[in-house]
């Protein structure tokens, strides 16, 4: 006998805070993370082989 399948209604989402509401987006470490991410993306673009 198989277990019953549970339907998710999304009601649990109402009780969860969004991550951007929890984290202070103006905190210095958050700002630093954005700069590091942008720098990594630009380095990756430079390292990709040129498409002809």
N, C-alpha and C positions, 0 to 999 in steps of 0.2 A: 504494500500500500504506500503510495507516494504522499509526502507531506503537502498540505494545502499551500497554494501560492498566495502570497500576501501582496495586495495592491498598495502601492505607495501613493498617497494623496498629496504629498508635498506640505502637509500641515506642520511637519516638524521644521520646515524652513521658516515659519513665522516666528519661531522661538530662537532661531539662530541669528546672531548679529553678523552683519557683513564685515569682512576683514578690513575694508577701508574705513569702517566706522569704529573699529577697535584701535587701529594703528594711527598714530599722529603722523599724517603725511608731511608735516613740516619739520619733523624731527631730523636732526643732522645725519643720523645713520640711514634714514630712508632716502634723503637727498643724495647722500654719497652712493648708495646702491643704484640709484638712477643714473648717476654719472658713470659708474663703473660699467653698468649694463650698456650704455651708449658707446663707451670706449671699446668694449669688447665687440660690439656689432660692427663698428667701423674697421677694426683690425681684421675681423673675419671677411669683410668685403674686400679689403686690400689683398688678403691671402688667397682668395678664390681665383682659379685660373680664368683668364680672359676668354669670354665666349665669342666665337667667330661666327 
